[in-house]
Structure formats: C-alpha cells, structure tokens
Amino acid sequence: MSEPANGYVRRLCLWDAALIVIGGMIGGGIFLNPYIAAQHTSSNAVLLAVWVGAGLLTLVGALCYAELGARRPHAGGSYVYLREAFGPLAGFLFGWTMLLVIYSGSSAAVATIFASYTATVFGLPAAAMQPLTVGALVFVAGINLFGLRLGVQVQNLFTVLKLLAVAVLVVCGLYLAGVGGGYLLQPDPARAHAGFMGAALPVLFAYSGFTYLNNLAGEVRDPQRNLPRALFLGMLGVIVAYALVNVAYLAVLGHAGLAASTAPAADVMQRVAGPYGAKLIALGIAISTLGFCNITLVAGARVLQVMGEDGLFFRSVARLHPRHRTPNVALLLLSGWAIVLAVSGSFGELLDYATFGDWLACAVGVSTLFWYRRRDRGPALFRVPAYPWLPLLFIATVAWVVLKSLHDHPRNTGIGLLIMAAGAPVYLAWNRLFSRREH
C-alpha cells in the first residue's frame, strides 16, 4: 500500500500492533478495582461470567473497529469516521473531548497511579508523588519525539513486562496458594441477593482502550490485513489475562476477601510471597500504567495532527517532524495539557469523565459502520460477522452503560456531557474565524 497523504510511514508490524492493543487496555484497572465488581456479584462463577462476557462484548466492538480501520487505514481513527459519516462538527466534538478529558484525563490519572506505586516500591515520601507524575508524562512524550520506532520498542518492552507481571500473579495465585478448583462454584452468602448490573461498569472500564490502534492505522504495515488481526489477537489475549487474574484473586482471597480488598494484586502477592511479593507486583503495576500513558498520548497526538490538517485545529499542530515523521507539536500539546490536569489535582473526576466519554465515543464510532456499508458497497478484506446484529448489540449495550452512568453518577457524567456540548459553540466560532481568514 502507498504511503498516506499526510506523510506517516508504515513501520508497525502485526506483532507491534497487537502489543499496542494489549498495552492500551491493560493499565491499572485489573490490578486495582476488581473488588467493585465482586461487591456487585453473588458468587465466583457470576463474577467470572461478567468479566468474560464484558470481554466478548468488547471483542464485538473491536471487530467493528477492525472493519472501520480496514476501510479507512489512515491516522485519526474515530475522528476520521465521525467526520466522514456525520460531518466535521461530529469529528470536532470527538477531538475536543479527546483533548480536554478523554485522553489527557486518562493519562493524568494513570500517571498518578504510576507515581503512587513507584513511591511504594522505593519508599519515597508523599512529596515525591507530583514530580514522579510529571516525570512519567514527560518521559513517555520525550521518547516518542524521536520517531515511532523508538517509541514502539519501548512500548513493546512495557507490554511484555506487564504481561510478565500478570503471569507472575496468576502463577502465584493458582499454583502457590494451594486452593482446589471447587471454590469457583461457591456462592458468597453475604451477597446472595446482589445483582450484577453494577459490576459491568468497572469491568467495562478495564476493557476500554481497544480503539487506540485505529488512531495509528496510518503507520501499520498492510493495515487492511494486519489491523483486524491485531485487534482480534490483542483482545483475545486481554480476555484470557483478565479471566486468569480474577481466578487467581478468588483462589487466594475468595469472593468475600476480593470484595473487601481495594488492592487485590498486592494482597495476593503479600499472602503468597510476603513484603517482597507485594513490592514486585507494585513494580509491575507501575510499568503497566507507564505503558498505558505512552499509548494514550501517542494515539491522541495523531488525532490532533489530522484535525490540524483538516483546518479544525491550529495548522502548526498538523506538522510532522521532517526526519522522524512524528506529530511532535501535537504530542507536546496533549502531554502538556495532561500535565496541567495532573498538577491541578482534578484527575480523579476527570477519569470518570474520560471513561464515560470514551465509551460514548466508541458506540458512536461503531454506528458509522452502517454509513460505510451503505456508501462503500464494494468488497472489503474484513467484514464484521453477523452484521448488523453484532454492531447493534454493542451500541445498545453501551447505551445502557451510558444511561446507567447518568443515573448512578449524575454529577460527573453530567459535567462530561457539558464539556462535550461546549465544543459546539467553539466549533462555530472557529469556523467563523477560519472563514474570515480565508476571505
């Protein structure tokens, strides 16, 4: 395939792309908050069913994005799909929300988790938290200023190390805990009447991030083949990893113990290997979160670059480095804003806005598939199976999650919607100013 018009170079092989999918999804969620899902389920079997079911639902979304990426194998991902299907305003609103809260807020919050666990490992004082947070964001931005190849090599290392941390956790939980397999069917009497609806929200949060690869589609080799394969293989790897980690938690802590643990990974390793085990998994979590921040910033920078190229953002942001072919101005802008959010201390609420906005954007992105199917009637190298039922299932389920979020957390989700809506007058003002300059 010829190089895309915006000058990106296709350097990512299938292996690189699959690790990006895995690295963009496995952050801190699976190590930190499974206790919330346990609190809303009545037994081990139901809990595992929620994790696997949410993974299969996310796989449906990934398959939809695989077809979208194969149809439009260029940088920009959801922004490009929304702009083409629903017009420039829809694309601008995605980019606006992505810059202000979705990618920047996620990076700021997860960088803070990195700082917390790094301080734990090395026994650093609380005063070191903020410098570590800022340093993490500066580091991941810096390594990507000198070409995608270096950034991907570092990212691959992060992902392999986080998978190693998952493997250590699973082995310790399953083989060193000395618990038989019958525990999987045991109910939790304290939660005999618990529903499982509340468990879906934290579980889906842990599965978010599968769309990041599409933002980098302009740099994937043979994208019409490799992008669908990478999304499928990456998603399967994450589903298996999440299921095994939860089995390990339950083997050591039991359902009631998991529901009471706000740091289940550390508790498992503490029981199995003492303080050294807890420090080892803390180091693994720190590496995992650093890799997530790396992918988030790199993927978001591509969206801003394409927006600048389209005239929907500053033209300077559209520039690529003449040698490295990287959107350095866009990367510095997104990273700088993430640092501002981290320093402001508002990252906790911003993570709520980011999760809500991310899944809403995923559902709207999948809906563009219907437009592409009507418009592009020719053969495609990859098509979502069971169309239109699987895309409709994904959209309907995410719509339920959005409505449930509005009901359970009206303040944070309401603010998230206001941030999105505020992009409309900004778009109109930008268009008016841009038109005057053109004339």
Buried (B, 14 or more C-beta within 10 A) or exposed (E): EEEBEBBBBBBBBBEBBBBBBBBBBBBBBBBBBBBBBBBBBBBBBBBBBBBBBBBEBBBBBBBBBBBBBBBBBBBBBBBBBBBBBBEBBBBBBBBBBBBBBBBBBBBBBBBBBBBBBBBBBEEBEEEBBBEBBBBBBBBBBEBBBBBBBBBBEBBBEBBBBBBEBBBBBBEBBBEBBEBEEEBBEBBBEEBEEBEBEBBBBBBBBBBBBBBBBBBBBBBBBBBBBBBBBBBBBBBBBBBBBBBBBBBBBBBBBBBBBBBBBEBBBBBBBBBBBEEEBBBBBBBBBBBBBBBBBBBBBBBBBBBBBBBBBBBBBBEEBBBBBEEBBBBBBBBBBBBBBBBEBBEEEBBEBBBBBBBBBBBBBBBBBBBBBBBBBEEEEEEBBBBBEEBEEBBBBBBEBBEEBBEBBBEEBEEBBBBBBEBBEBBEEEBEEBBEEEEEEEE
